[in-house]
Amino acid sequence: MKYAVEAKVFDNGRMVARVRPARDGEESGCTETRSCDVWVDVFDSEVEAIRFCNDYKRA
């Protein structure tokens, strides 16, 4: 199973990040919406994803 870190960076500077199971065939990338940018980074291990997510939260 792969894991994804999904980070939403809002226009006002607020950021929310979480670890979730990656969808089948999901790849790392960015999507822009009206209110935020959604960054997705995919990892092979849950530990690696949690570490990356914690780094987001410290930024």
DRENNUMAR-615993 format. One record per atom (N, C-alpha, C): residue number from 1; atom name; x, y, z. Coordinates in steps of 0.1 Angstrom, whole numbers, plus 2048, in hexadecimal, padded with zeros to 3 digits. Example, Ala and Ser with C-alpha at 12.3 -4.5 7.8 and 13.67 -1.06 7.14 Angstrom:
BEGIN
@seq=1&atom=N&c1=884&c2=7C7&c3=84E
@seq=1&atom=CA&c1=87B&c2=7D3&c3=84E
@seq=1&atom=C&c1=884&c2=7DF&c3=84E
@seq=2&atom=N&c1=880&c2=7EA&c3=847
@seq=2&atom=CA&c1=889&c2=7F5&c3=847
@seq=2&atom=C&c1=881&c2=800&c3=84F
***
This chain:
BEGIN
@seq=1&atom=N&c1=808&c2=7F4&c3=800
@seq=1&atom=CA&c1=800&c2=800&c3=800
@seq=1&atom=C&c1=809&c2=80C&c3=800
@seq=2&atom=N&c1=805&c2=816&c3=7F8
@seq=2&atom=CA&c1=80C&c2=823&c3=7F8
@seq=2&atom=C&c1=804&c2=82D&c3=800
@seq=3&atom=N&c1=80B&c2=838&c3=805
@seq=3&atom=CA&c1=805&c2=842&c3=80D
@seq=3&atom=C&c1=807&c2=850&c3=806
@seq=4&atom=N&c1=7FD&c2=859&c3=808
@seq=4&atom=CA&c1=7FE&c2=866&c3=802
@seq=4&atom=C&c1=7FE&c2=870&c3=80D
@seq=5&atom=N&c1=806&c2=87B&c3=80C
@seq=5&atom=CA&c1=805&c2=886&c3=814
@seq=5&atom=C&c1=7FE&c2=891&c3=80C
@seq=6&atom=N&c1=7F2&c2=895&c3=811
@seq=6&atom=CA&c1=7EA&c2=89F&c3=80A
@seq=6&atom=C&c1=7EB&c2=8AC&c3=812
@seq=7&atom=N&c1=7F1&c2=8B7&c3=80C
@seq=7&atom=CA&c1=7F2&c2=8C4&c3=812
@seq=7&atom=C&c1=7EA&c2=8CE&c3=80B
@seq=8&atom=N&c1=7E2&c2=8D5&c3=812
@seq=8&atom=CA&c1=7DA&c2=8E0&c3=80C
@seq=8&atom=C&c1=7E0&c2=8ED&c3=811
@seq=9&atom=N&c1=7E4&c2=8F5&c3=808
@seq=9&atom=CA&c1=7EA&c2=902&c3=80B
@seq=9&atom=C&c1=7E0&c2=90D&c3=806
@seq=10&atom=N&c1=7DA&c2=913&c3=810
@seq=10&atom=CA&c1=7D0&c2=91D&c3=80D
@seq=10&atom=C&c1=7D5&c2=92B&c3=80A
@seq=11&atom=N&c1=7CD&c2=933&c3=803
@seq=11&atom=CA&c1=7D2&c2=940&c3=7FE
@seq=11&atom=C&c1=7D6&c2=949&c3=80A
@seq=12&atom=N&c1=7D0&c2=947&c3=816
@seq=12&atom=CA&c1=7D3&c2=94F&c3=821
@seq=12&atom=C&c1=7E0&c2=94A&c3=829
@seq=13&atom=N&c1=7E6&c2=940&c3=823
@seq=13&atom=CA&c1=7F3&c2=93B&c3=829
@seq=13&atom=C&c1=7F1&c2=92F&c3=833
@seq=14&atom=N&c1=7E4&c2=92C&c3=836
@seq=14&atom=CA&c1=7E1&c2=920&c3=83F
@seq=14&atom=C&c1=7E5&c2=913&c3=837
@seq=15&atom=N&c1=7E9&c2=909&c3=83E
@seq=15&atom=CA&c1=7ED&c2=8FD&c3=838
@seq=15&atom=C&c1=7E8&c2=8F1&c3=840
@seq=16&atom=N&c1=7E2&c2=8E7&c3=83A
@seq=16&atom=CA&c1=7DD&c2=8DB&c3=840
@seq=16&atom=C&c1=7E3&c2=8CF&c3=839
@seq=17&atom=N&c1=7E9&c2=8C6&c3=841
@seq=17&atom=CA&c1=7EF&c2=8BA&c3=83A
@seq=17&atom=C&c1=7EA&c2=8AE&c3=842
@seq=18&atom=N&c1=7E9&c2=8A3&c3=83A
@seq=18&atom=CA&c1=7E5&c2=896&c3=840
@seq=18&atom=C&c1=7EB&c2=88B&c3=838
@seq=19&atom=N&c1=7EC&c2=87F&c3=83E
@seq=19&atom=CA&c1=7F0&c2=873&c3=838
@seq=19&atom=C&c1=7E4&c2=86A&c3=835
@seq=20&atom=N&c1=7E3&c2=865&c3=82A
@seq=20&atom=CA&c1=7D7&c2=85C&c3=826
@seq=20&atom=C&c1=7DC&c2=851&c3=81D
@seq=21&atom=N&c1=7D5&c2=846&c3=81B
@seq=21&atom=CA&c1=7D8&c2=83C&c3=811
@seq=21&atom=C&c1=7D8&c2=842&c3=803
@seq=22&atom=N&c1=7E2&c2=83F&c3=7FB
@seq=22&atom=CA&c1=7E2&c2=844&c3=7ED
@seq=22&atom=C&c1=7D8&c2=83D&c3=7E5
@seq=23&atom=N&c1=7D2&c2=844&c3=7DC
@seq=23&atom=CA&c1=7C9&c2=83D&c3=7D2
@seq=23&atom=C&c1=7D0&c2=835&c3=7C8
@seq=24&atom=N&c1=7CA&c2=82B&c3=7C2
@seq=24&atom=CA&c1=7D1&c2=823&c3=7B8
@seq=24&atom=C&c1=7D6&c2=82C&c3=7AC
@seq=25&atom=N&c1=7E2&c2=82B&c3=7A9
@seq=25&atom=CA&c1=7E8&c2=833&c3=79E
@seq=25&atom=C&c1=7EB&c2=841&c3=7A1
@seq=26&atom=N&c1=7E8&c2=846&c3=7AD
@seq=26&atom=CA&c1=7EA&c2=854&c3=7B1
@seq=26&atom=C&c1=7F9&c2=857&c3=7B1
@seq=27&atom=N&c1=7FC&c2=863&c3=7AB
@seq=27&atom=CA&c1=80A&c2=868&c3=7AB
@seq=27&atom=C&c1=80B&c2=875&c3=7B2
@seq=28&atom=N&c1=817&c2=879&c3=7B5
@seq=28&atom=CA&c1=81A&c2=886&c3=7BC
@seq=28&atom=C&c1=817&c2=891&c3=7B2
@seq=29&atom=N&c1=812&c2=89C&c3=7B8
@seq=29&atom=CA&c1=80F&c2=8A7&c3=7AF
@seq=29&atom=C&c1=808&c2=8B2&c3=7B7
@seq=30&atom=N&c1=803&c2=8BC&c3=7AF
@seq=30&atom=CA&c1=7FD&c2=8C8&c3=7B5
@seq=30&atom=C&c1=7F0&c2=8CB&c3=7AD
@seq=31&atom=N&c1=7E6&c2=8CF&c3=7B4
@seq=31&atom=CA&c1=7D9&c2=8D4&c3=7AD
@seq=31&atom=C&c1=7D6&c2=8E1&c3=7B3
@seq=32&atom=N&c1=7D2&c2=8EB&c3=7AB
@seq=32&atom=CA&c1=7CE&c2=8F8&c3=7B0
@seq=32&atom=C&c1=7BF&c2=8F9&c3=7B0
@seq=33&atom=N&c1=7B9&c2=8FE&c3=7BB
@seq=33&atom=CA&c1=7AB&c2=901&c3=7BC
@seq=33&atom=C&c1=7A9&c2=910&c3=7BF
@seq=34&atom=N&c1=79D&c2=914&c3=7C0
@seq=34&atom=CA&c1=79A&c2=922&c3=7C3
@seq=34&atom=C&c1=7A0&c2=927&c3=7D0
@seq=35&atom=N&c1=79F&c2=91E&c3=7DA
@seq=35&atom=CA&c1=7A4&c2=923&c3=7E7
@seq=35&atom=C&c1=7B1&c2=91D&c3=7EC
@seq=36&atom=N&c1=7B6&c2=913&c3=7E5
@seq=36&atom=CA&c1=7C3&c2=90D&c3=7EA
@seq=36&atom=C&c1=7CA&c2=905&c3=7DF
@seq=37&atom=N&c1=7D6&c2=902&c3=7E2
@seq=37&atom=CA&c1=7DE&c2=8F9&c3=7D9
@seq=37&atom=C&c1=7DE&c2=8EC&c3=7E1
@seq=38&atom=N&c1=7DC&c2=8E1&c3=7DA
@seq=38&atom=CA&c1=7DC&c2=8D3&c3=7E1
@seq=38&atom=C&c1=7E8&c2=8CC&c3=7DB
@seq=39&atom=N&c1=7F2&c2=8C9&c3=7E4
@seq=39&atom=CA&c1=7FE&c2=8C2&c3=7E1
@seq=39&atom=C&c1=7FC&c2=8B4&c3=7E6
@seq=40&atom=N&c1=800&c2=8AA&c3=7DD
@seq=40&atom=CA&c1=7FF&c2=89C&c3=7E1
@seq=40&atom=C&c1=80D&c2=896&c3=7DE
@seq=41&atom=N&c1=813&c2=890&c3=7E9
@seq=41&atom=CA&c1=81F&c2=889&c3=7E7
@seq=41&atom=C&c1=81D&c2=87A&c3=7EB
@seq=42&atom=N&c1=821&c2=871&c3=7E3
@seq=42&atom=CA&c1=81E&c2=862&c3=7E5
@seq=42&atom=C&c1=82B&c2=85B&c3=7EA
@seq=43&atom=N&c1=829&c2=853&c3=7F4
@seq=43&atom=CA&c1=834&c2=84C&c3=7FA
@seq=43&atom=C&c1=831&c2=83D&c3=7FB
@seq=44&atom=N&c1=83C&c2=835&c3=7FB
@seq=44&atom=CA&c1=83B&c2=826&c3=7FC
@seq=44&atom=C&c1=838&c2=821&c3=80A
@seq=45&atom=N&c1=83C&c2=829&c3=814
@seq=45&atom=CA&c1=83A&c2=825&c3=822
@seq=45&atom=C&c1=833&c2=830&c3=82A
@seq=46&atom=N&c1=82B&c2=82B&c3=834
@seq=46&atom=CA&c1=824&c2=834&c3=83C
@seq=46&atom=C&c1=82D&c2=83C&c3=845
@seq=47&atom=N&c1=838&c2=836&c3=849
@seq=47&atom=CA&c1=842&c2=83E&c3=852
@seq=47&atom=C&c1=847&c2=84A&c3=84A
@seq=48&atom=N&c1=84B&c2=847&c3=83E
@seq=48&atom=CA&c1=851&c2=852&c3=835
@seq=48&atom=C&c1=846&c2=85D&c3=833
@seq=49&atom=N&c1=83A&c2=859&c3=831
@seq=49&atom=CA&c1=82F&c2=863&c3=82F
@seq=49&atom=C&c1=82D&c2=86B&c3=83B
@seq=50&atom=N&c1=82D&c2=865&c3=847
@seq=50&atom=CA&c1=82B&c2=86C&c3=854
@seq=50&atom=C&c1=836&c2=876&c3=856
@seq=51&atom=N&c1=842&c2=872&c3=853
@seq=51&atom=CA&c1=84E&c2=87B&c3=855
@seq=51&atom=C&c1=84C&c2=887&c3=84C
@seq=52&atom=N&c1=849&c2=885&c3=83F
@seq=52&atom=CA&c1=847&c2=890&c3=836
@seq=52&atom=C&c1=83C&c2=899&c3=83A
@seq=53&atom=N&c1=831&c2=893&c3=83F
@seq=53&atom=CA&c1=825&c2=89B&c3=844
@seq=53&atom=C&c1=829&c2=8A4&c3=850
@seq=54&atom=N&c1=831&c2=89E&c3=859
@seq=54&atom=CA&c1=836&c2=8A6&c3=865
@seq=54&atom=C&c1=83F&c2=8B1&c3=860
@seq=55&atom=N&c1=847&c2=8AF&c3=856
@seq=55&atom=CA&c1=84F&c2=8BA&c3=851
@seq=55&atom=C&c1=846&c2=8C6&c3=84B
@seq=56&atom=N&c1=83B&c2=8C2&c3=845
@seq=56&atom=CA&c1=832&c2=8CC&c3=840
@seq=56&atom=C&c1=82D&c2=8D4&c3=84C
@seq=57&atom=N&c1=829&c2=8CE&c3=856
@seq=57&atom=CA&c1=823&c2=8D4&c3=862
@seq=57&atom=C&c1=82C&c2=8DD&c3=869
@seq=58&atom=N&c1=839&c2=8DB&c3=868
@seq=58&atom=CA&c1=844&c2=8E3&c3=86E
@seq=58&atom=C&c1=847&c2=8F0&c3=866
@seq=59&atom=N&c1=843&c2=8EF&c3=859
@seq=59&atom=CA&c1=847&c2=8FB&c3=850
@seq=59&atom=C&c1=83F&c2=907&c3=853
***
